[in-house]
Amino acid sequence: MRDIIKIIKFTKSLWRYYLAISIFTILLAGMSQLQPLFVKGAIDQITNVLHGHKVNIGVVAMFAIFIFITDLGTTFFSNISGYLGDILAVKLQQFMSEKYFEHLLDLTQSYFDSELTGTIINRMNRGIGQISQFINILSNNFLQFIFSTIFSLAIVYYFSWQVGLMLTAIYPVFIYMTKKTSKKWQTYQKDINKEQDIASGRFAEAIGQIKVVKSFLQERRELSIFSRHFAKSVTTTYPQSRLWHKQDISRRLILNVIFMAIYVYIFVETARGVYGLGTMVLLIQYAQLIRIPIFSISFLVDQTQRAISNTKDYFDAIDIEADIVDPVDAIDHEFRDGKVLFKDVKFSYDNKKMILKGLSFKLDPNTKTALVGESGEGKTTITNLMLRLYEPQSGEIEIDGQNIAKITQKSLRSQIAVVFQEPALFSGSIKANIAYGTPSAKLKDIKEAARLANANEFIDKLENAYDTEIGERGLKLSGGQKQRIAIARALLKNAPILILDEATSSLDSRSERLVQEALDNLMANRTTLIIAHRLSTIQSVDQIVTIKGGIVDEAGTPSELESSGGIYDQLLKLQRGHNDKTKEKLKEYGIKQEDQSPL
């Protein structure tokens, strides 16, 4: 019951619909209780003949009219209640979907690092779908059953307290037997949900990387993985269903015995003259009115258990608190110069293995700084910390002398532009993607950003130009075209600080030339942090910061470090070699072998 109350409390903003449905449900329950009373009245009038009394035909006809009126009321009230229930269900879906999405958007990057996309989506669909179905059933059936039962029992007690007691005894027996099943049933359901989440997660991964799947001929393997996990959920369903239906048979058999005793009692007492014929029919009818919801409770209990089990992961996600929150005194800070300072920063993803072990360096305003280090040394981690996608365990990151932990995330990220190694585009038009960070931008500004990004040359050749739909993740564009769209997006944002995360690493030479020209335009008059993959790019920066063992190994200009004996010096020497060993060593640093030495 606690879990059901949690669901209802969570959706309390829809209370008007709950109230309206409850009112019509009470009216429906009342209508269903009146008919047996009218039938009894008619029978009592008709049986007067047996006692030699005259029958009042008008009164008998009036009871028939009353029954007709209750039928009309039931028809209208049930459909109005059903309509409200349908609206409630869809509003519930909207409310819970928005709450889930809103909460996920507030969670930190670490949550998404440990969860499969398909699993996250499946939890939402399963939880919201089950709750919507449950609330609809609850509002349209459960409340009516409750009020019908209360009204029926009250009337039965009035005419026969003995029958009332027997009918009341059904409920504790039924609840006790249902409770015995519930815990084990939910354990099975948890296992089923787990396997289906894994299957859905793998499904989303395979579809998202379908080119890789097809190029490596792994279609059957992916289907096998998907099918295997779904098969496990099917296997678990067998004992779960067996448990439920065995218990349901037991419950129903006990109910059958109790109702048999009730009918025997009513028939015998009527035969003995304790009850009149009208009273006998009335008691039987009310017993039937109680019998229907009692036997339907199995279905309601099943739906309730499914709602509790299938929404657990949804509410677990909703209950997760964001790791990174703005302090109450956080400020909206506008960067003046864009000077960045890392002061003894320590960071670990799992609070065990430290990635950064006391990192200190600075980025001067309007300069270009390249980060160099082997893979796994924390270069991308440094950019993530600048964006406050993660928080350091200790140390500070300052921009213009202000600790970014005391700047609102919105203010911080609005002033940092990022061009990722993989250009993250969305389905929609080229125009919408360029303006993604600046939705209110005018078309002329979008076109100017595209021109500076060397993107206008291919956009203008497209049939629909800036209104061209690019498909999911921009699949209709080449790698170089996507990267130039991403650069145009960063240009339009016009942020004082720029992060380039290996922005030309996967391009052909022509595309790279065009993208590099665009990057040169983008980096002008900005504080730029570069994770580069070519030494020629590194050589053109104002500062190189080499990372080794989680700390800064060296920091200086390219000319200062080219003969220092440090990492950059070693990379230059490796670049001059053209054998497999030097290529492999360069690869460890994420550096691509160039045809000629940058020197």
SELOPA-785704 format. One record per residue (C-alpha): y, z, x; residue in three letters. Coordinates in steps of 0.05 Angstrom, whole numbers, plus 5000, padded with zeros to 4 digits. Each point is the difference from the previous one (the first is absolute). Layout:
# residues N
YZXAla
...
This chain:
# residues 599
500050005000Met
504650155059Arg
499449285023Asp
501549734930Ile
506250444996Ile
502149735068Lys
499649284974Ile
504050164938Ile
505250405038Lys
500849435050Phe
501649534943Thr
504350484960Lys
505849505000Ser
496149634946Leu
500150624954Trp
503349624943Arg
493949554994Tyr
495350605005Tyr
503850354945Leu
500349394954Ala
492649865009Ile
498450734988Ser
503950004934Ile
496349384974Phe
493450295025Thr
501250634959Ile
501749574939Leu
493649605011Leu
495950635006Ala
503150274937Gly
498549354962Met
492750035020Ser
499450724975Gln
502849854931Leu
494849504977Gln
494150504995Pro
504450454958Leu
501649424952Phe
492749804998Val
498150724983Lys
505250014944Gly
497349364971Ala
492850255003Ile
501850664968Asp
503449634943Gln
494149524991Ile
494750565002Thr
503650344942Asn
495949524958Val
493750375022Leu
502950634972His
502149684934Gly
507449975017His
504549414989Lys
501849605062Val
507549865012Asn
499649265019Ile
507449995021Gly
498850565051Val
493849655027Val
504049355008Ala
505650395033Met
495250265053Phe
498049275014Ala
507449825008Ile
501050595047Phe
494149765043Ile
503349305001Phe
506650315023Ile
496650375057Thr
496649355020Asp
506849655001Leu
502950575041Gly
494249975049Thr
500949255008Thr
507450045015Phe
500050645041Phe
494149785043Ser
503349345017Asn
506850315015Ile
496550515044Ser
496049445033Gly
506349605013Tyr
503450615032Leu
493750125041Gly
500149295026Asp
507450065019Ile
498650685032Leu
494349715042Ala
504349435028Val
505950465013Lys
495250485034Leu
497649445045Gln
507149825017Gln
502050725013Phe
494050175043Met
500249355039Ser
507450105016Glu
498950725020Lys
494249825045Tyr
503749425033Phe
506350425008Glu
496150565032His
496349545047Leu
506549695023Leu
502550705018Asp
493850165041Leu
500249935075Thr
496749455041Gln
494450485020Ser
497149994929Tyr
499349245001Phe
497150025070Asp
493950374974Ser
499049664932Glu
497549314981Leu
504749584958Thr
494549844950Gly
498350744993Thr
507250184985Ile
500449464946Ile
493250174971Asn
501950734992Arg
506249804961Met
496349514955Asn
494250474987Arg
504250624988Gly
505349674957Ile
495049594960Gly
495850614986Gln
505850454981Ile
503049474953Ser
493349924966Gln
498950754996Phe
507050144972Ile
499049464948Asn
493450304979Ile
502850705002Leu
505949824956Ser
496349564951Asn
493450374994Asn
499850685032Phe
505950314964Leu
497549734934Gln
493250305013Phe
503150685016Ile
504450024937Phe
494549714957Ser
495350545025Thr
505050564989Ile
501749774929Phe
492749884983Ser
497750685024Leu
505750354963Ala
497949674934Ile
492650125013Val
501350745013Tyr
503850044935Tyr
494049744960Phe
494450285043Ser
501050465060Trp
492549945016Gln
500449255010Val
506650095037Gly
496650475050Leu
494349515012Met
504849435012Leu
504250435047Thr
493850195041Ala
499349265021Ile
506150025046Tyr
498250535052Pro
493049715006Val
502849305011Phe
505350235050Ile
495050415040Tyr
495149425007Met
505549515018Thr
502850475054Lys
493150025032Lys
500249255010Thr
507349915020Ser
500150245072Lys
494049605024Lys
502449384962Trp
506850025035Gln
496650075068Thr
496349354985Tyr
506549674978Gln
503450215065Lys
494649645040Asp
500649384956Ile
507549985009Asn
499450085075Lys
495349405006Glu
504249574954Gln
506350175039Asp
496749795066Ile
497649354967Ala
507049864972Ser
503250165068Gly
495449515035Arg
501349484945Phe
507550045012Ala
499149955075Glu
495549394996Ala
504649644951Ile
506150185041Gly
496849705062Gln
495949454968Ile
501549505056Lys
496750475050Val
494050104954Val
499049254990Lys
501349805073Ser
494750505024Phe
495249804943Leu
499750724974Gln
500349864925Glu
492950244988Arg
501050615043Arg
506350214963Glu
496549894934Leu
494250425025Ser
504650585020Ile
503549964932Phe
493549974962Ser
496750565039Arg
505350514982His
500149784927Phe
492450044999Ala
500550725023Lys
504650154942Ser
495049684953Val
494350415030Thr
504050644989Thr
501449804928Thr
492550054983Tyr
499350755010Pro
507050124972Gln
498549634936Ser
493150314995Arg
503050705006Leu
505249864947Trp
495349694949His
494550535010Lys
505150544985Gln
502849604942Asp
493149954969Ile
499350765006Ser
506850114970Arg
498749544942Arg
493150294986Leu
503050694994Ile
505549734955Leu
494849654957Asn
496250654991Val
506450384981Ile
502049474949Phe
493050004971Met
500750754990Ala
506849904967Ile
497549474952Tyr
493850424982Val
504550604986Tyr
504849594957Ile
494449674960Phe
496150644989Val
506250404979Glu
502049454952Thr
493049994971Ala
500550754990Arg
506549914963Gly
504550325053Val
503949355009Tyr
501849504946Gly
498749255010Leu
507249875018Gly
500150565052Thr
493549745030Met
502849305008Val
506550295029Leu
496250425052Leu
495749405020Ile
506149565007Gln
503750505043Tyr
493750115042Ala
499949245011Gln
507450015018Leu
498550525052Ile
493649655022Arg
503549355017Ile
504950295051Pro
494750475028Ile
495349425015Phe
505949595026Ser
501950565048Ile
494749745048Ser
504249375008Phe
506450415007Leu
496950465052Val
497549395038Asp
507149704999Gln
503050675020Thr
495450075060Gln
501549295021Arg
507550134994Ala
499450635043Ile
495649675053Ser
503449335003Asn
507050295004Thr
498550515054Lys
501649515057Asp
506349784964Tyr
502650714994Phe
497750175071Asp
504549435024Ala
505750234955Ile
499350715028Asp
500649775072Ile
506750235028Glu
503849535045Ala
499650205073Asp
507149765013Ile
505450254953Val
507450025009Asp
502750715011Pro
504650264946Val
506049925047Asp
498249295022Ala
506049545007Ile
501449264990Asp
502149825070His
503349345019Glu
498549795071Phe
506249875042Arg
497149725065Asp
492550004991Gly
498450425061Lys
492850254996Val
497450605039Leu
492850255004Phe
499950725025Lys
493350295022Asp
496349704941Val
492850204989Lys
495649684947Phe
492849974976Ser
497049644940Tyr
494550514990Asp
503150635031Asn
494649955054Lys
501049425048Lys
507349965022Met
502649295004Ile
506950185024Leu
500350605047Lys
507450135011Gly
503349314997Leu
507349955019Ser
504349375006Phe
506349694970Lys
502249354970Leu
507349855013Asp
504349654947Pro
499749244998Asn
494449965051Thr
492949735000Lys
494550465022Thr
492749795010Ala
494350494994Leu
494249855047Val
493350365004Gly
492649904990Glu
497349954929Ser
499450694969Gly
505750305041Glu
504350084937Gly
504949425001Lys
499349874925Thr
499850754988Thr
507050055031Ile
502749494950Thr
496550374942Asn
503350655021Leu
506849675002Met
499049794927Leu
497550704982Arg
493449714975Leu
497250595039Tyr
503250645026Glu
499050245072Pro
496550665012Gln
505750215045Ser
506249715033Gly
505749614968Glu
502249294988Ile
507549924996Glu
504349424978Ile
507450065018Asp
498750745016Gly
497050154931Gln
492850244994Asn
496649494954Ile
495850564969Ala
506550224967Lys
501949304975Ile
497449774933Thr
494349505007Gln
503849514956Lys
506250035044Ser
496049955064Leu
495749414980Arg
505849624969Ser
503049955069Gln
493849785038Ile
497249294994Ala
492949855020Val
496449355017Val
492650145002Phe
494649655040Gln
497149774934Glu
505649744955Pro
498950414936Ala
502149554944Leu
498950064925Phe
498049514946Ser
506249694969Gly
505549535025Ser
502749915070Ile
506850234973Lys
497050654973Ala
496550145066Asn
506149905043Ile
504050454953Ala
494450524995Tyr
504150535037Gly
506549774969Thr
498449824927Pro
507349904981Ser
501349495054Ala
503549354981Lys
496549335010Leu
505149785053Lys
498550635041Asp
492549884993Ile
500949285024Lys
504250245059Glu
494750505021Ala
494849444994Ala
504349555044Arg
500650535054Leu
492550114996Ala
498649255010Asn
496650014932Ala
504749544962Asn
497149395035Glu
493350074964Phe
502550334937Ile
504649414983Asp
494149525006Lys
496150374946Leu
500149724929Glu
503050644970Asn
503550225064Ala
501850754995Tyr
496550054932Asp
493349795030Thr
494450484983Glu
496450205065Ile
493650324971Gly
496950675016Glu
502450265068Arg
503349315011Gly
493449635007Leu
503349334985Lys
504250055064Leu
498149935073Ser
500350595047Gly
506649775031Gly
503149874931Gln
498050694976Lys
502850335062Gln
506649644992Arg
500450244927Ile
498850715025Ala
505549915052Ile
504849734946Ala
498350624959Arg
502050455058Ala
506349595014Leu
502250074927Leu
499050755003Lys
505050015058Asn
497850685026Ala
502950285064Pro
493150175029Ile
494449495007Leu
492650095014Ile
495849405022Leu
492650155000Asp
496949425039Glu
503549514954Ala
497749365035Thr
493050205023Ser
495949544956Ser
504349365000Leu
499149325032Asp
505149795053Ser
504549604953Arg
500150544947Ser
501250525053Glu
506049625027Arg
503249964931Leu
498350734985Val
502750225068Gln
506649654986Glu
500250354933Ala
498650675033Leu
505649885050Asp
504749924941Asn
497150624967Leu
500650445062Met
507449855012Ala
504450624996Asn
494250464980Arg
496150565033Thr
493249675007Thr
493250295016Leu
494849485018Ile
492550045006Ile
499149355038Ala
493949595017His
503149545053Arg
502950195067Leu
505349464991Ser
502550394939Thr
499850665037Ile
503849715058Gln
506049834956Ser
501150714973Val
505050515024Asp
495050555009Gln
492450085008Ile
496650654982Val
492750045023Thr
495450504966Ile
494050315034Lys
496050614979Gly
504550144941Gly
506450075042Ile
505149535031Val
497449745066Asp
506349605019Glu
506549794968Ala
505049505028Gly
502449295002Thr
495049445015Pro
503049905069Ser
499450755015Glu
492750034980Leu
497449335027Glu
498450295069Ser
499150744983Ser
492449995003Gly
499750224927Gly
497149684938Ile
505049444994Tyr
499349825074Asp
492449984991Gln
500649554939Leu
504349515039Leu
494849965054Lys
494549914949Leu
504049454966Gln
499849605065Arg
492450014998Gly
496249524956His
493050264999Asn
496050354945Asp
500950695032Lys
507649964999Thr
500049724929Lys
495750584977Glu
504550515034Lys
506249694969Leu
496550024932Lys
499350765007Glu
507650034999Tyr
500649514942Gly
503149495048Ile
498449264991Lys
498649585062Gln
505649495009Glu
499449325032Asp
505150175054Gln
502550645030Ser
506450244968Pro
502750065070Leu
